[in-house]
Amino acid sequence: MSCVLGISAGYHDAAAALILDGQLIAAMQEERFTRIKNDSSIPSQAVSACLAQAGLTPAAIDRVVFYENPFAKLERVLLSLVRSFPQSWKQFPTAISSQIGSKIWILDQISSTLNIPRNRIFTTTHHRSHAASAFFPSPFDEAAILTVDGIGEEVSTGMWLGKNGCINCIKSIEYPHSLGLLYAALTAYLGFEVNEGEYKVMGLAAYGTPCFKEEFASLISLSSDGSFELNLPYFAFHTKTDIGFSAKMEKLFGPRRHPGKHWDFESSSQDRKYANIAATLQWYTEEVLLGLARNIRQLTGCDNLCLAGGVALNCVANARLLKESGFSRIFVQPAAGDAGGALGAAILASIDLDGKYPSPLNSCALGENISNDAALKLVQNLGINHTKPDDIFSSAAELIANNKVVAFAHGRFEWGPRALGQRSMLAAPQDKATRERLNKVIKKREPFRPFAPAILSHRAGEWFEGQDCDMSPFMTSVANVRPERAKDLGACTHIDGTARVQTVSELSSPGLFNVLHALDKKTGIPIVVNTSLNGNGEPIVGSALDAISFFVSHPVDAMVVGDILLKRNTL
């Protein structure tokens, strides 16, 4: 029996994943414990929680695998700086300090932080970790694999074949030509934080039209086989440390948008212009991914596709791939970004040690469980109005049916950036005013941000076009709302008529399934608005303490925390 641990850290989304005798026991991001969004530090608390889930200590670990090769990454950074000199001279001190000062020694830091012998700590490569995380948890025995992100060691895009329990790279695109870095540069230009705001750009794109294609043709050139090249003078990620775009890009599009400024599409022509730029970026992203997907399908002959890397979290592009790429089925590992590299690294170690890898992923509930005892003690000490209903799911459904917003923290928290019913805010889907309340009053975020509907799997076809697919349980694609159902989905239909649907089964999210089942019996509508249980700029809730702290500081109407129901005194 082997016990292996995969780790990602050092850049963003630090995480740990534990596999015991080929079985995935736990996978968690460090931010859920430290409460630091996208925490990049060595995931010591996540590791401890993973081990606790299995009742093990660090002494039981046979092998730790870090998700990339820090020495190869250092080589790429140094070569890039030299090739870009003298434009890169300002970046030299920061880059060298970062790589040599800490990241190059990260394996030794892991050893000392986790108290694991250095000779048990190994490395793999960034995109191989992504590919493993995409293919092995998928429902496929054979599949083409696309890994697309900013940059690993030197590869930015990988094309792979997964077959007979092995993954092999058949083609790649290397730095500095990177779809992820293109998206990041425009994310910064539009006033959002890189590695955090890309999904905001995706939501913003629906408010614009792709009318800047001629300008974008100056930024990126596309080939018929899906390969692409960036026109580097428009970018600055290779010469500066703070932003990814150059003055030449600002000359092309006009001044960058000021971060934090209020959005106003009705009276601001500038904001409408920025939305059009976002829409054009989204269009180009989809075109690149379609070209890559069609090419890898031709090269492999596969009918199934797996996606990983940060770009794979673009659910709008994923939906278009399913419609137009020629693949019959597509799977996106829910923690597709760098956190997912920890899972891939653990899988590779398990295969190497004893030839075993996890069964297909049926649920994202891989985190730490809510402690009922801790929750009860906290609410008693704080004097919060609470009960322990005989059927807490039916009680939650009753509140939702009465148009209340219910925070829902139940079971083990989710793996990845999506709230899938373990740490969610739930509300009735009919009223557009609910969306406004969630965005403006509770979450205090941009008005163009969409909300996801969660629906019982077997009822999805009645409400959304297209069949239940391999991506919908993990909310990694979108679907068109059926026109005749739009009046009942005002709170979770985006401006373009789509919704980021989550299909829910008893296996994938039993607590949310029970709420939906009870709601269906009460109202005939088996759907809730499902948005993540966190405030603006915060990680999603993890523990009972986090959940109750959220309830105290945010104006939701009620909260389920474990088997306890909290209510405002006004209810």
C-alpha positions in Angstrom: 0.0 0.0 0.0 1.4 3.4 -1.0 0.7 6.8 0.5 1.5 9.7 -1.7 1.1 13.4 -1.4 1.0 15.9 -4.2 1.8 19.6 -3.6 1.4 22.8 -5.5 2.9 26.1 -4.1 5.1 29.0 -4.8 3.1 31.0 -7.4 -0.7 30.9 -6.5 -3.3 28.4 -5.4 -1.2 26.3 -3.1 -2.8 22.9 -2.5 -2.3 19.4 -1.3 -3.8 16.1 -2.5 -3.5 12.7 -0.7 -3.8 9.3 -2.4 -3.8 6.1 -0.4 -3.4 2.8 -2.2 -4.7 4.4 -5.4 -7.7 6.0 -3.7 -8.1 9.8 -3.6 -8.6 10.5 0.1 -8.6 14.3 0.2 -7.6 17.4 -1.8 -7.6 20.9 -0.4 -6.3 24.4 -1.1 -4.3 26.3 1.6 -6.4 29.4 1.2 -9.4 27.7 2.9 -7.3 27.5 6.1 -5.2 30.7 6.1 -8.1 32.8 4.7 -5.6 34.4 2.3 -7.1 34.4 -1.2 -4.9 32.4 -3.6 -2.4 31.7 -0.9 0.8 30.5 -2.5 2.7 29.4 0.6 3.7 25.8 1.3 0.3 24.2 2.1 1.1 22.9 5.6 -2.4 23.3 7.0 -3.9 21.6 3.9 -1.4 18.8 4.2 -2.3 18.3 7.9 -6.0 18.3 7.1 -5.5 15.7 4.3 -3.6 13.4 6.6 -6.2 13.9 9.4 -8.8 12.7 6.9 -7.0 9.4 6.6 -5.9 9.2 10.3 -2.2 9.4 9.3 0.9 11.3 10.3 3.7 12.6 7.9 5.7 9.4 8.8 3.3 7.4 6.7 4.0 9.3 3.5 6.0 7.2 1.0 6.5 10.0 -1.5 5.8 13.7 -1.9 5.7 15.1 -5.5 5.9 18.8 -6.2 3.8 19.7 -9.2 6.6 21.3 -11.3 10.4 21.4 -11.6 11.8 24.5 -9.9 15.2 24.1 -11.5 13.8 24.0 -15.0 11.7 27.0 -14.2 14.7 28.9 -13.0 16.5 28.1 -16.2 13.5 29.5 -18.3 13.3 32.7 -16.2 17.0 33.4 -16.6 17.0 32.7 -20.3 14.0 34.9 -20.8 15.6 37.8 -18.9 18.8 37.5 -20.9 17.0 37.4 -24.2 14.9 40.4 -23.3 17.8 42.5 -22.1 18.1 45.5 -21.8 14.3 45.9 -21.7 14.2 43.4 -18.8 16.8 45.1 -16.6 14.2 46.3 -14.1 12.9 42.8 -13.7 16.3 41.2 -12.9 16.4 41.9 -9.1 12.9 40.9 -8.4 12.9 37.8 -10.6 16.3 36.6 -9.4 15.4 37.2 -5.8 12.1 35.3 -6.1 13.6 32.3 -7.9 16.9 31.9 -6.1 15.9 33.5 -2.8 13.0 31.1 -2.2 11.5 29.1 -5.0 14.6 27.2 -6.0 14.8 25.8 -2.4 11.1 25.0 -2.2 11.8 21.2 -2.0 14.0 21.7 1.1 11.3 24.0 2.5 8.7 21.4 2.0 10.9 18.9 3.8 11.5 21.1 6.8 8.0 22.5 7.0 6.2 19.1 6.8 8.9 17.1 8.6 9.3 14.7 5.8 12.8 13.4 4.8 14.2 15.2 1.8 14.9 11.9 0.0 11.1 11.3 -0.2 10.4 14.5 -2.1 10.4 14.5 -5.9 9.3 16.7 -8.8 7.5 16.3 -12.0 6.7 18.9 -14.6 3.9 21.5 -14.6 2.0 20.5 -17.6 2.4 16.8 -17.0 0.7 17.4 -13.6 -2.1 19.2 -15.4 -2.5 16.4 -17.9 -2.6 13.7 -15.2 -5.2 15.7 -13.2 -7.4 16.0 -16.3 -7.2 12.5 -17.6 -7.0 10.0 -14.7 -10.1 11.4 -12.8 -12.1 11.5 -16.0 -14.6 8.9 -17.0 -12.6 8.0 -20.1 -10.2 5.1 -20.8 -8.8 7.0 -23.8 -8.8 10.7 -24.5 -7.0 13.6 -26.1 -5.8 16.1 -23.4 -5.3 19.8 -23.8 -3.4 21.7 -21.0 -3.5 25.5 -21.5 -2.4 28.1 -19.0 0.0 31.0 -18.5 3.3 29.2 -18.2 4.8 26.2 -16.4 8.6 25.6 -16.8 8.7 26.5 -20.5 5.5 25.0 -22.0 2.3 27.1 -22.1 0.1 24.7 -24.1 0.4 21.0 -24.2 -1.3 18.4 -26.4 -1.4 14.9 -25.0 -2.8 11.4 -25.5 -4.1 9.5 -22.5 -4.4 5.8 -23.2 -3.7 2.5 -21.4 -3.0 4.2 -18.1 -0.3 6.5 -19.6 -0.1 10.1 -20.8 2.2 11.2 -23.5 2.9 14.7 -24.9 2.6 14.8 -28.7 2.9 18.6 -29.3 3.4 21.8 -27.4 3.6 25.6 -27.6 6.3 27.3 -25.5 6.8 30.6 -23.6 6.5 33.5 -24.4 3.6 32.5 -26.7 0.8 31.8 -24.2 -3.0 32.1 -24.3 -3.1 32.3 -20.6 -0.7 35.3 -20.6 -2.7 37.0 -23.3 -5.8 36.7 -21.2 -3.9 37.8 -18.1 -2.5 40.9 -19.8 -6.0 42.0 -20.9 -7.3 41.2 -17.5 -4.9 43.7 -16.0 -5.6 46.2 -18.8 -9.4 46.0 -17.9 -8.6 46.8 -14.3 -8.8 43.4 -12.7 -6.3 41.5 -10.6 -4.3 38.9 -12.6 -4.8 35.2 -11.5 -8.1 36.4 -9.8 -10.0 38.5 -12.2 -10.0 36.4 -15.4 -13.4 34.9 -14.7 -14.7 38.5 -14.3 -13.5 39.3 -17.8 -15.4 36.2 -19.0 -18.6 37.5 -17.4 -18.0 41.1 -18.7 -17.6 39.7 -22.3 -21.3 38.9 -22.5 -22.0 42.7 -22.2 -20.0 43.6 -25.3 -19.6 42.6 -28.9 -16.3 41.3 -30.4 -15.8 44.4 -32.6 -12.0 44.8 -31.9 -10.9 41.8 -34.1 -8.7 44.0 -36.3 -6.9 45.4 -33.3 -6.5 41.9 -31.8 -4.9 40.7 -35.0 -2.0 42.9 -34.1 -1.7 41.1 -30.7 -1.9 37.5 -31.8 -1.5 35.6 -35.0 -3.4 32.3 -35.5 -2.5 29.3 -37.7 -4.9 26.8 -39.1 -3.5 24.0 -36.9 -4.4 25.9 -33.8 -0.9 27.2 -33.0 -0.5 30.9 -32.3 2.1 33.5 -31.7 1.9 36.7 -29.6 3.3 40.0 -30.9 5.6 40.6 -28.0 6.0 44.4 -28.2 2.4 44.7 -27.0 3.2 42.7 -23.9 5.3 43.3 -20.8 5.3 40.1 -18.8 8.8 39.4 -20.1 10.2 42.8 -19.2 8.2 44.0 -16.2 7.0 42.5 -12.9 3.7 44.3 -12.3 1.6 44.3 -15.4 1.4 42.1 -18.5 0.8 44.8 -21.2 3.0 47.5 -22.6 2.4 51.1 -23.6 2.0 49.9 -27.1 -1.2 48.0 -26.1 -2.5 51.2 -24.4 -1.8 53.1 -27.6 -3.8 50.4 -29.6 -6.8 50.3 -27.3 -6.6 53.6 -25.3 -5.9 54.1 -21.6 -6.3 51.1 -19.3 -9.3 51.0 -17.0 -8.7 52.3 -13.5 -9.0 49.3 -11.0 -11.9 49.5 -8.6 -13.9 52.1 -10.5 -17.7 51.6 -10.6 -19.0 50.0 -13.8 -21.7 51.9 -15.7 -22.8 50.4 -19.0 -25.7 52.8 -19.5 -24.0 56.2 -19.4 -20.3 55.3 -19.9 -19.2 54.8 -23.5 -15.8 53.9 -22.1 -17.2 51.0 -20.0 -19.1 49.8 -23.1 -15.8 49.9 -25.0 -14.0 47.9 -22.3 -16.9 45.3 -22.5 -16.3 45.1 -26.3 -12.6 44.5 -25.7 -13.4 41.7 -23.3 -15.8 40.2 -25.8 -13.2 40.2 -28.5 -10.7 38.6 -26.1 -13.2 35.9 -25.3 -13.8 35.3 -29.0 -10.1 35.0 -29.8 -9.7 32.6 -26.8 -12.4 30.4 -28.1 -11.0 30.5 -31.7 -7.6 29.4 -30.4 -9.0 26.6 -28.3 -11.2 25.4 -31.1 -8.2 25.3 -33.4 -6.1 23.3 -30.9 -9.0 20.9 -30.1 -9.6 20.2 -33.8 -5.9 19.6 -34.4 -5.5 17.2 -31.5 -8.6 15.3 -32.5 -7.1 14.8 -35.9 -3.7 13.8 -34.4 -5.2 11.3 -31.9 -8.4 10.1 -33.5 -10.0 10.3 -30.0 -13.6 11.0 -29.4 -13.1 12.3 -25.9 -11.3 15.4 -24.7 -9.9 16.3 -21.2 -8.9 19.9 -20.3 -6.8 21.4 -17.6 -4.8 24.5 -16.9 -6.2 27.8 -15.8 -7.7 28.5 -19.3 -9.8 25.4 -18.9 -11.9 27.2 -16.3 -13.3 29.3 -19.1 -16.8 27.7 -19.1 -18.1 29.7 -22.1 -15.2 28.5 -24.2 -15.8 24.9 -23.0 -19.4 25.0 -24.1 -18.4 26.1 -27.6 -15.8 23.3 -27.7 -18.4 20.7 -27.0 -20.6 22.1 -29.8 -18.0 22.7 -32.5 -14.7 20.8 -31.9 -15.9 17.4 -33.0 -15.4 15.7 -29.7 -18.4 13.8 -28.4 -17.6 14.2 -24.7 -15.4 16.7 -22.7 -14.3 16.5 -19.1 -12.8 19.4 -17.1 -11.2 18.6 -13.8 -12.9 21.0 -11.4 -9.6 22.4 -9.9 -8.2 23.0 -13.4 -5.8 25.7 -12.3 -2.5 25.3 -10.4 -4.2 23.8 -7.4 -5.1 20.9 -9.6 -1.4 20.3 -10.2 -1.2 18.9 -6.7 -3.8 16.2 -7.7 -1.9 15.4 -10.9 1.4 15.1 -9.1 -0.1 12.7 -6.5 -1.6 10.6 -9.2 1.7 10.3 -11.1 3.4 9.2 -7.9 0.8 6.6 -7.2 1.1 5.2 -10.7 4.9 5.2 -10.4 4.9 3.3 -7.0 2.2 0.7 -7.5 0.4 1.3 -10.9 -2.8 2.5 -9.3 -4.8 5.7 -9.9 -8.1 7.0 -8.5 -11.5 6.1 -9.9 -13.4 8.7 -11.9 -14.2 11.8 -9.9 -17.9 11.8 -8.9 -17.8 14.5 -6.3 -15.7 17.5 -5.3 -16.4 17.1 -1.6 -12.8 16.4 -0.8 -12.1 18.9 1.9 -12.5 19.2 5.6 -15.8 18.4 7.2 -17.9 20.8 9.2 -17.7 20.1 12.9 -21.2 20.1 14.4 -19.8 20.3 17.9 -17.7 23.4 17.1 -20.6 25.0 15.3 -23.0 24.4 18.2 -20.5 25.7 20.8 -19.9 28.9 18.7 -23.6 29.8 18.2 -24.3 29.2 21.9 -21.4 31.4 23.0 -22.5 34.1 20.5 -26.2 33.9 21.4 -27.2 33.4 17.8 -30.8 32.2 17.2 -30.5 28.5 16.2 -32.4 25.2 16.0 -31.6 21.6 15.1 -34.5 20.7 12.8 -35.4 17.0 12.2 -35.0 17.7 8.5 -32.6 20.5 7.9 -32.8 20.2 4.1 -36.6 20.6 4.1 -36.2 23.6 6.5 -33.7 25.2 4.1 -36.0 24.6 1.1 -38.9 26.2 2.9 -36.9 29.4 3.5 -35.7 29.4 -0.1 -39.2 29.0 -1.3 -40.1 32.0 0.7 -37.5 34.1 -1.2 -34.9 34.0 1.6 -31.1 33.8 1.0 -29.7 30.8 2.8 -26.0 30.2 3.4 -25.3 26.5 3.2 -22.2 25.0 4.8 -22.7 21.2 5.0 -20.3 18.3 4.7 -16.8 18.4 3.3 -15.8 21.6 1.4 -15.2 21.5 -2.3 -12.1 21.0 -4.2 -11.5 23.8 -6.7 -12.8 27.4 -7.1 -16.5 26.5 -7.6 -19.0 26.3 -4.8 -20.9 23.1 -5.6 -23.3 22.8 -2.7 -21.0 22.3 0.3 -20.1 25.9 0.9 -22.8 27.9 -1.1 -25.3 30.6 -0.8 -28.7 29.4 -2.1 -31.7 31.4 -3.3 -34.8 31.0 -5.4 -34.1 31.5 -9.1 -37.1 33.4 -10.3 -36.6 37.1 -9.3 -34.0 39.3 -11.0 -34.0 41.4 -7.7 -32.3 38.4 -6.0 -29.3 38.7 -8.3 -29.1 42.4 -7.5 -29.3 41.7 -3.8 -26.6 39.0 -3.9 -24.3 41.2 -6.0 -24.7 44.6 -4.4 -25.7 43.9 -0.8 -24.3 40.6 0.2 -21.2 39.9 -2.0 -20.5 43.6 -3.0 -19.1 42.8 -6.4 -19.4 43.9 -10.0 -23.0 44.1 -11.4 -22.1 42.0 -14.5 -21.1 38.9 -12.5 -23.5 36.0 -13.2 -24.9 33.4 -10.9 -25.2 29.7 -11.4 -28.4 27.6 -11.3 -28.0 24.2 -9.5 -30.6 21.7 -10.7 -31.5 18.0 -10.1 -29.6 16.1 -12.9 -32.6 14.2 -14.2 -34.6 17.5 -14.6 -31.9 19.5 -16.4 -33.2 18.8 -19.9 -36.5 20.4 -19.1 -34.9 23.8 -18.3 -31.7 24.0 -20.3 -30.9 23.2 -24.0 -28.6 20.3 -24.6 -28.2 17.2 -22.5 -26.5 16.7 -19.2 -22.8 16.5 -20.0 -19.6 15.5 -18.2 -18.8 19.1 -17.3 -22.1 20.1 -15.7 -21.7 18.4 -12.3 -18.6 20.6 -11.7 -20.1 23.8 -13.2 -17.4 24.1 -15.9 -19.6 24.8 -18.9 -22.6 26.9 -19.8 -26.0 26.1 -21.4 -28.7 28.1 -23.0 -31.8 28.6 -20.9 -34.9 27.3 -22.7 -36.9 30.4 -23.8 -40.1 29.1 -22.3 -38.3 28.8 -18.9 -36.6 32.2 -18.8 -39.3 33.8 -16.7 -38.6 31.4 -13.9 -34.8 31.9 -14.0 -34.4 35.6 -13.9 -31.9 35.5 -11.0 -29.5 33.1 -12.8 -29.8 33.8 -16.5 -26.9 35.8 -17.9 -27.4 38.7 -20.3 -26.6 36.5 -23.2 -29.3 33.9 -22.3 -26.9 31.4 -20.9 -26.4 29.9 -17.4 -23.4 28.1 -15.8 -25.4 25.1 -14.9 -24.6 22.7 -12.1 -26.4 19.3 -12.4 -26.7 17.7 -9.0 -27.1 14.0 -8.1 -27.2 12.3 -4.7 -23.7 11.1 -5.2 -22.1 14.5 -6.3 -23.6 16.7 -3.5 -26.1 14.8 -1.2 -27.0 17.8 0.9 -27.8 20.1 -2.0 -29.6 17.2 -3.7 -31.9 16.9 -0.7 -32.6 20.6 -0.7 -33.4 20.6 -4.4 -35.6 17.5 -3.9 -37.5 19.2 -1.1 -37.8 22.4 -3.1 -39.2 20.5 -6.1 -41.9 19.0 -3.9 -42.8 22.4 -2.5 -42.7 24.5 -5.7 -42.3 22.3 -8.7 -39.0 24.1 -9.5 -36.0 21.9 -8.8 -33.5 24.7 -9.0 -31.7 27.2 -6.8 -29.3 30.0 -7.4 -25.9 28.7 -6.2 -23.1 31.1 -5.5 -20.0 30.7 -3.4 -20.1 31.3 0.3 -17.6 34.1 0.6 -17.4 37.9 0.7 -15.7 40.0 -1.9 -12.0 39.2 -2.0 -12.3 36.3 0.5 -11.7 32.6 0.0 -14.7 30.4 0.1 -15.7 29.4 3.6 -14.0 26.3 5.1 -14.7 25.6 8.8 -17.6 26.1 11.1 -15.9 29.2 12.5 -15.5 30.6 9.0 -19.2 30.0 8.2 -20.5 31.5 11.4 -18.2 34.5 11.0 -19.7 35.0 7.5 -23.2 34.8 9.0 -22.4 37.5 11.6 -20.9 39.9 9.0 -23.0 39.4 5.9 -26.8 40.0 5.6 -28.0 36.6 4.6 -31.4 35.6 6.0 -30.4 32.2 7.4 -27.6 29.6 7.5 -27.2 25.9 7.6 -24.0 25.0 9.3 -23.6 21.2 9.7 -26.9 20.1 11.2 -27.7 23.5 12.8 -30.0 26.1 11.3 -29.3 29.8 12.1 -31.9 32.5 11.6 -32.0 36.3 11.9 -34.1 37.4 14.8 -36.4 39.1 12.3 -37.5 35.7 10.8 
